[in-house]
């Protein structure tokens, strides 16, 4: 289960264009759980993006409300 900060980080990865404010520890947890992946950009930098599993989790939570 994700803690509130990790869940908020997942939502930020999904919605934010700029990811500089992401907490590294929370991002690492999401990477380990395969809810987020790092995509390599043409510039050589890595950009976090949500995985299919991450979308599934967010959709499941929104269905509860």
WOTAQUI-V555212 format. One record per backbone hydrogen bond with DSSP energy under -1.0 kcal/mol. CO is the residue of the C=O (numbers start at 1). NH is the residue of the N-H. If there is no record, write none. Layout:
{{CO & NH} {CO & NH}}
//
This chain:
{{3 & 7} {4 & 8} {5 & 9} {6 & 10} {7 & 11} {8 & 12} {9 & 13} {10 & 14} {11 & 15} {12 & 16} {19 & 22} {23 & 27} {24 & 28} {25 & 29} {26 & 30} {27 & 31} {28 & 32} {29 & 33} {30 & 35} {30 & 36} {31 & 34} {35 & 51} {37 & 49} {39 & 47} {41 & 44} {45 & 41} {47 & 39} {49 & 37} {51 & 55} {52 & 56} {53 & 57} {54 & 58} {55 & 59} {56 & 60} {57 & 61} {58 & 62} {59 & 63}}
//
